Amino acid sequence: MKVRHVVMICMLAVASLFVLTTGQVDAKPVSPDFVELSKRLKPTVVNIRTTKNIKPRSGGQFRGNDPFADLFGQFFGQQAPQQPRKQQGMGTGFIISADGFILTNNHVVNGADEIMVKLSDGREIKAELKGLDDKLDVALLKISDKAALPFAELGNSDALEVGEWVMAIGNPFGLAHTVTAGIVSAKGRVIGSGPYDDYIQTDASINPGNSGGPLFSSEGRVVGINTAIIANGQGIGFAIPINMAKTVADQLKATGKVVRGYLGVNFDKLNPKLAKSLGLPSAKGAIVTNVIKGSPAEKGGLRVEDVIVQFDGKAVDAESDLPKIIASIPVGKSVKAVVYRKAKRLELTVVVGQQAGLGPLGEPATASIGISARELTPELARQLGLKDAKGVVVSEVKPGSSAEDAGMVRGDLIIEFNGHPVENLEGFAALASKVAKGEVVRLLLRRPDGSFGYVAVTAE
C-alpha cells in the first residue's frame, strides 16, 4: 500500500509540474452569482415615471417624418400633438447615496413637469430635479425619505475589460426590476450621439425603459449608466462609463450645473493619405481646421493644420479623443499640447478656458429660448443628410415656449443667431448667454425638409 501511495503521489506531482510548465489548463471561468447580486442590488434601482403637459402647436409644423425618430429612438417623445394632453414617459434610475440622490439619463427626465420615483418596496415619491447634463446625457434627482435608503456603490469603469461579466437592472417596457446579464463587448464606442461619446458596449439586453439604469460589474459595483440602443439592433446596448458620470454628478450636486474645459478649436480626423501629405509618422491625432479668435487655443499658439497628438499627457489617437480630454480638465489649468506642425514635433502650453455656460437644465445660462440642442457631429450630419453643413441641431422644443409658438421642431439646424454664424454648440451658447430676458432673437434655420427660413423667438 505504501508503494502504491508513493506512486500516486509521484503521478500527481508530475501532472502538477506539467500544468505549471505548459499552462495547458482548460479551466472554465466562474460566472458571478447573479442570484445573490440581484437580491442585493434590486433595492438600489428605481422606476422613474414622468409627466409632460403638452400644449397644441400654434406655428408651422414640419409635416414629414421626424428625422430623429430612427436616430434617437426612444430618447425623445413624439412630436407635439394638436390637442392639449399629458404625455407619460418612463425610465430607470439608481440611488447613489443614503440621503436619496439618484442618477439617471437626461433624456428620461428633461422637460418633465412631474417626476415620480417608485422604490423596490412599491412606494412612490416625488423627485426633485437637481440638474442636467445634455452633452453626457446624465441627470441627478433627489428624493426625501425618513429612513436611510439603500444605495449602489460606484465602481471604476476605466478598469473594466472587454469580456468581463456585467449585469443590468431596469424597467424595460415598464416591466419593473428586470435583470439581464452579459459581457462587455467593447469599450470606447463612438455612436454619433454627442461630443463625449465613449460608450461601453454590452450584449446584456437593454430595451426602452432601461434608460438611466445601472450596469453592474460582477462585484456588484456600478460601472455604467445604460443609455442607448441601436434601432433594429439585437444584443447591442451602450452605457455611459461611470467614471465620466461621477464628476458630472458631483458638480450637479454642488451647483446644479456642469463646468467643462474649453479650447476653442475645430478639428477633424486624419486618414493615411492626409497624414502622408503632412509628413506625419502615423494617422493618429486630430488635425486643427479652425482656431476661434481670442480662444485659449489661439492664445496658446495653436494654428490651423496643426495635428494634436497629445494633450495634458494623454494620447490623442483619434479626433474623438480630444473633446473628452479637454472637458475633463479643470478650468484655468495650464497644460502641455504636443503637436506636429510642418512635420516638426512641437510642445505648446495652453491654459484651458471655460465653456460658455449652460444652466442647470441644459439651457443657455442667461437666456432661454425654449430648446435643447446637440452638436452637429459628422455621424449626425450623415444620418440627417446634412453633408458639409455647420450649426447646431434642435433635439427638443419645450412645450408652450416661444420656440414652439414660432414653429421650431426637432431636426431644425440653427445656422445663424441674430445674424452671427453658428458653427458649434459652444458658439451657440456664447451668443445665447448675451441675450436678456424678453429680448427677441432672430434665428436662421435649415428645416428638416431641406428648406431655409427665419423665426423670431422671445427669450424667457
C-alpha atoms as one frame of an Amber mdcrd trajectory, in Angstrom:
protein
   0.000   0.000   0.000   2.810   2.335   0.868   4.436   1.783  -2.546   1.069
   2.391  -4.218   0.594   5.642  -2.342   4.078   6.776  -3.276   3.391   6.049
  -6.978   0.114   8.015  -6.866   1.787  10.967  -5.188   4.541  10.949  -7.790
   1.964  10.861 -10.614   0.117  13.848  -9.132   3.366  15.733  -8.729   4.303
  15.097 -12.374   0.845  16.195 -13.511   1.116  19.394 -11.474   4.557  20.094
 -12.889   3.188  19.594 -16.417   0.432  22.115 -15.786   2.833  24.659 -14.338
   5.321  24.350 -17.189   2.895  24.135 -20.132  -0.023  26.200 -18.859  -2.375
  23.807 -20.648  -5.388  24.003 -18.357  -8.903  24.056 -19.682 -10.258  25.740
 -16.567 -13.612  27.427 -17.223 -14.175  30.939 -15.792 -16.639  31.009 -12.957
 -19.657  33.207 -13.642 -20.902  35.591 -10.936 -23.644  34.560  -8.549 -26.378
  36.536 -10.280 -28.991  35.328  -7.805 -27.227  36.915  -4.848 -26.275  40.007
  -6.849 -29.904  40.515  -7.875 -31.191  40.192  -4.318 -28.614  42.638  -3.020
 -28.827  45.250  -5.762 -32.509  45.402  -6.758 -33.398  47.727  -3.850 -30.948
  50.329  -5.197 -32.726  50.538  -8.575 -35.818  52.706  -9.069 -38.557  53.093
 -11.645 -38.947  56.638 -12.993 -42.259  57.905 -14.342 -42.505  61.365 -15.911
 -45.384  63.572 -16.984 -45.229  66.397 -19.523 -48.072  68.825 -20.143 -48.212
  69.056 -23.932 -49.831  72.154 -25.437 -51.051  72.419 -29.051 -48.602  73.861
 -31.550 -49.600  77.232 -32.937 -46.898  77.743 -35.551 -45.821  75.979 -38.729
 -45.031  72.330 -38.197 -42.804  70.031 -40.160 -45.255  67.794 -41.970 -42.924
  64.989 -42.957 -41.455  62.169 -40.912 -39.357  63.087 -37.874 -35.728  62.588
 -38.990 -34.696  61.973 -35.376 -37.102  59.081 -34.850 -34.748  56.337 -36.044
 -31.586  58.038 -34.845 -32.596  58.756 -31.249 -35.357  56.137 -30.965 -36.957
  56.230 -27.562 -34.789  59.104 -26.353 -37.327  61.787 -27.230 -41.110  61.868
 -27.069 -43.351  62.057 -30.094 -43.931  65.348 -31.865 -46.276  67.736 -30.125
 -49.929  66.847 -30.772 -52.562  69.292 -31.926 -54.618  68.955 -28.748 -53.507
  69.521 -25.128 -52.708  66.321 -23.274 -50.408  64.775 -20.729 -47.521  62.751
 -22.106 -46.200  59.928 -19.959 -42.605  58.733 -20.004 -40.697  56.007 -18.234
 -37.172  55.083 -17.408 -34.851  53.756 -14.744 -32.503  55.268 -12.180 -30.361
  54.139  -9.285 -29.783  55.521  -5.807 -26.192  56.631  -5.168 -26.444  57.863
  -1.563 -28.409  57.065   1.586 -29.942  60.564   1.559 -31.706  59.965  -1.751
 -29.611  61.216  -4.671 -30.424  59.325  -7.877 -28.603  59.114 -11.211 -30.475
  58.626 -14.486 -30.369  59.866 -18.098 -31.052  63.419 -19.170 -33.391  62.199
 -21.900 -35.527  60.360 -19.336 -36.464  63.455 -17.315 -35.629  66.567 -19.353
 -38.707  68.728 -19.917 -40.861  66.785 -17.449 -43.378  68.733 -15.374 -43.518
  65.958 -12.781 -41.075  63.182 -11.902 -42.168  60.250  -9.741 -39.771  57.634
  -8.390 -41.025  54.177  -7.466 -38.874  52.244  -4.997 -38.435  48.488  -4.927
 -40.847  48.277  -1.944 -43.619  49.788  -4.064 -43.639  53.292  -2.579 -43.789
  56.283  -4.922 -42.027  59.536  -4.048 -41.999  62.805  -5.972 -38.465  63.660
  -7.094 -36.708  66.996  -7.355 -34.572  67.607 -10.428 -31.174  68.842  -9.217
 -29.526  69.289 -12.595 -28.985  68.003 -16.127 -26.076  67.448 -18.457 -27.372
  67.248 -22.011 -23.964  66.521 -23.535 -23.238  63.426 -21.461 -26.947  62.559
 -21.091 -26.866  62.452 -17.287 -29.396  63.799 -14.776 -29.357  64.000 -10.979
 -32.558  63.646  -8.936 -33.237  63.886  -5.218 -35.909  62.209  -3.116 -36.513
  62.516   0.617 -37.321  59.676   2.976 -37.303  59.340   6.743 -35.079  56.267
   6.683 -31.680  55.837   5.068 -32.093  54.439   1.563 -30.155  51.503   0.097
 -27.673  52.761  -2.475 -25.389  51.367  -5.142 -21.615  51.586  -4.840 -19.901
  53.235  -7.802 -17.054  51.280  -9.379 -14.159  52.054 -11.712 -15.137  51.851
 -15.378 -11.552  52.503 -16.505 -10.537  49.153 -15.013 -13.323  47.313 -16.848
 -12.083  44.917 -19.518 -13.669  43.503 -22.639 -15.085  40.063 -21.895 -15.983
  40.773 -18.250 -19.374  39.779 -16.919 -21.866  42.616 -16.361 -25.467  42.769
 -15.173 -28.182  45.321 -15.957 -31.268  46.040 -13.887 -34.049  48.194 -15.305
 -37.668  48.576 -16.312 -37.829  47.581 -19.993 -41.256  48.270 -21.471 -42.467
  49.070 -17.952 -41.597  45.619 -16.581 -40.141  46.662 -13.232 -36.797  45.384
 -11.918 -35.896  43.159 -14.853 -32.426  41.614 -14.575 -30.305  40.818 -17.628
 -26.687  39.702 -17.869 -23.949  39.537 -20.470 -20.392  40.628 -21.082 -18.578
  43.802 -22.029 -18.457  43.605 -25.823 -16.285  46.683 -26.396 -15.144  49.960
 -24.837 -14.730  53.461 -26.214 -17.546  53.150 -28.732 -18.433  56.307 -30.695
 -22.027  56.203 -31.967 -22.529  59.839 -33.006 -24.760  60.906 -30.119 -22.582
  63.789 -28.903 -19.089  65.216 -28.429 -18.248  62.935 -25.499 -19.089  59.547
 -26.982 -17.119  56.908 -25.104 -19.626  54.145 -24.542 -19.312  50.706 -23.016
 -20.902  48.228 -25.419 -22.587  45.198 -23.896 -24.716  42.282 -25.008 -26.728
  42.385 -21.775 -30.272  43.084 -23.013 -31.145  46.801 -22.926 -34.541  47.959
 -24.171 -36.758  51.074 -23.981 -37.355  51.701 -20.280 -33.843  50.560 -19.295
 -32.508  54.046 -19.956 -30.844  55.512 -16.879 -30.443  52.183 -15.141 -27.191
  50.768 -13.766 -24.753  48.408 -15.426 -23.132  46.419 -12.610 -19.782  44.656
 -12.545 -19.517  41.094 -11.271 -18.566  42.579  -7.883 -21.848  44.478  -7.725
 -20.478  47.970  -8.360 -21.943  50.359 -10.933 -19.641  50.658 -13.956 -22.049
  52.319 -16.377 -25.385  54.022 -16.956 -27.446  52.180 -19.558 -28.283  54.754
 -22.192 -28.602  53.774 -25.832 -29.727  51.060 -28.165 -29.406  50.803 -31.934
 -32.668  50.795 -33.856 -33.405  47.264 -35.128 -30.249  46.020 -33.388 -30.264
  42.866 -31.291 -27.911  42.138 -28.445 -26.255  45.551 -28.668 -26.573  48.141
 -25.922 -24.483  51.062 -24.731 -23.696  52.507 -21.315 -22.021  55.739 -20.192
 -18.840  54.868 -18.236 -19.474  55.669 -14.574 -16.114  57.438 -14.222 -17.362
  60.097 -16.653 -20.641  60.421 -14.767 -19.033  60.728 -11.317 -17.553  64.160
 -11.977 -20.796  65.369 -13.529 -22.828  64.090 -10.564 -20.556  65.882  -8.103
 -20.922  69.167  -9.988 -24.693  68.842 -10.322 -24.985  68.087  -6.621 -22.889
  71.130  -5.687 -24.109  73.765  -8.157 -26.834  72.295 -10.373 -24.722  72.792
 -13.491 -21.639  71.379 -15.203 -18.488  73.360 -15.984 -16.165  71.911 -18.615
 -12.851  72.856 -20.075 -12.770  74.765 -23.373 -10.035  75.010 -26.011 -11.627
  76.886 -28.909 -10.714  74.847 -31.969 -12.498  72.880 -34.631 -10.759  69.720
 -35.737 -11.163  66.711 -37.980  -9.888  63.161 -38.226  -6.798  62.079 -40.098
  -6.532  59.365 -42.724  -3.372  57.691 -44.026  -3.222  59.807 -47.217  -3.657
  63.071 -45.338  -1.089  62.029 -42.740   1.384  61.163 -45.522   0.861  64.535
 -47.213   1.651  66.243 -43.903   4.797  64.172 -43.387   3.453  62.521 -40.228
   4.703  59.196 -38.844   1.120  57.862 -38.499  -2.532  58.766 -38.947  -3.059
  59.202 -35.213  -4.148  62.593 -33.884  -6.659  65.380 -34.539  -5.986  67.977
 -37.237  -6.972  71.573 -36.405  -9.309  73.055 -39.035 -10.220  76.333 -37.295
  -8.945  78.360 -34.342 -11.516  80.643 -32.720 -10.316  84.209 -32.286  -9.445
  85.074 -28.696  -9.772  81.455 -27.563  -7.343  79.580 -25.271  -6.128  77.745
 -28.378  -5.181  80.981 -30.152  -3.520  82.368 -27.035  -1.580  79.123 -26.662
  -0.235  79.313 -30.204  -2.271  76.591 -31.923  -2.685  77.056 -35.675  -4.794
  75.612 -38.463  -3.204  72.397 -39.825  -1.536  71.588 -36.504  -2.023  67.926
 -35.640  -2.610  67.394 -31.925  -1.222  64.034 -30.813  -1.085  64.567 -27.062
  -2.930  66.825 -24.639  -2.336  67.096 -20.897  -0.183  63.971 -21.028  -2.918
  61.893 -22.682  -2.572  60.418 -26.154  -4.908  61.751 -28.847  -5.205  58.737
 -31.125  -8.370  59.944 -32.875 -10.281  63.214 -33.165 -12.996  61.813 -30.894
 -10.496  61.590 -28.009  -9.814  65.327 -27.813 -13.218  66.676 -26.612 -13.323
  64.131 -23.783  -9.805  65.012 -22.644 -10.426  68.769 -22.746 -13.766  68.507
 -20.964 -12.195  66.624 -18.066  -9.522  69.272 -17.377 -10.189  71.871 -14.648
 -10.774  75.399 -15.937  -7.648  77.534 -15.625  -5.192  74.644 -15.661  -2.041
  75.114 -17.752  -1.411  72.012 -19.867   1.047  70.821 -22.489  -0.139  70.168
 -26.032   2.106  68.110 -28.298   1.516  68.893 -31.971   3.032  68.242 -35.383
   3.461  71.421 -37.456   5.002  71.108 -40.901   6.185  67.612 -39.895   8.010
  69.004 -36.828   7.062  67.935 -33.315   6.356  70.919 -31.034   5.223  71.354
 -27.451   2.842  74.225 -26.654   1.409  75.458 -23.366  -2.330  76.132 -23.257
  -4.434  77.470 -20.377  -7.790  75.698 -20.536 -10.766  78.046 -20.552 -14.398
  77.560 -19.567 -17.108  76.570 -21.966 -19.823  79.141 -22.471 -22.124  78.319
 -19.607 -25.188  76.151 -19.800 -27.609  76.438 -16.928 -28.775  73.644 -14.641
 -31.449  72.479 -17.067 -29.210  72.394 -20.123 -30.365  75.777 -21.468 -28.279
  78.937 -22.006 -27.279  80.433 -18.677 -28.881  83.888 -19.008 -31.454  83.336
 -21.706 -33.836  80.520 -22.554 -35.408  80.277 -25.985 -37.129  77.021 -25.156
 -34.985  74.459 -26.945 -32.287  71.892 -26.318 -29.605  71.488 -28.960 -26.937
  68.970 -29.916 -23.578  69.333 -31.606 -23.747  68.515 -35.324 -21.234  65.668
 -35.288 -20.091  64.108 -38.591 -22.128  60.995 -37.822 -25.257  63.010 -37.028
 -24.771  65.104 -40.167 -24.568  61.908 -42.213 -27.710  60.491 -40.610 -29.653
  63.703 -41.298 -28.300  64.214 -44.798 -26.518  67.437 -43.826 -23.196  66.921
 -45.578 -20.806  69.879 -45.152 -23.389  71.719 -43.016 -22.466  73.717 -39.908
 -24.600  74.658 -36.927 -26.377  73.023 -34.023 -29.336  70.677 -34.245 -32.517
  71.195 -32.225 -33.094  67.990 -30.244 -36.079  69.141 -28.177 -38.583  72.003
 -28.186 -40.036  72.976 -24.818 -43.838  72.708 -24.824 -45.512  76.102 -24.569
 -42.304  78.021 -25.299 -41.791  80.873 -27.727 -39.756  78.468 -29.875 -42.730
  76.122 -30.154 -45.034  79.035 -30.985 -42.607  80.046 -33.735 -42.876  76.563
 -35.221 -39.435  75.191 -34.337 -39.214  71.397 -34.388 -36.688  68.669 -33.677
 -34.217  68.399 -36.533 -34.053  72.139 -37.251 -30.472  73.190 -37.916 -29.640
  76.615 -36.434 -27.304  78.356 -38.897 -27.379  81.945 -37.605 -28.183  83.619
 -34.293 -29.090  87.335 -34.687 -27.018  87.423 -37.855 -23.985  85.692 -36.324
 -22.921  82.334 -37.832 -23.389  79.326 -35.539 -20.715  76.676 -36.063 -20.782
  74.673 -32.840 -22.598  74.281 -29.540 -20.106  76.411 -27.609 -20.568  79.282
 -30.045 -24.334  78.980 -29.829 -24.259  79.020 -26.010 -21.939  82.041 -26.024
 -24.361  84.006 -28.213 -27.394  82.921 -26.179 -25.735  83.918 -22.896 -25.678
  87.573 -24.032 -29.425  87.757 -24.603 -31.569  89.421 -21.936 -34.943  88.150
 -20.801 -37.688  89.423 -23.090 -35.332  90.127 -25.983 -36.392  88.897 -29.401
 -33.885  86.567 -31.069 -33.718  86.033 -34.842 -32.689  82.531 -35.965 -31.905
  81.321 -39.473 -32.889  77.672 -39.772 -32.394  74.859 -42.202 -35.599  72.874
 -41.820 -35.821  69.054 -41.825 -37.424  69.158 -45.299 -34.375  70.995 -46.713
 -35.920  74.463 -46.853 -34.470  77.574 -45.189 -36.254  80.205 -43.154 -36.136
  82.706 -40.299 -38.007  82.519 -36.995 -38.190  85.057 -34.176 -38.350  83.835
 -30.582 -38.537  85.672 -27.292 -36.004  84.878 -24.546 -37.761  83.796 -21.355
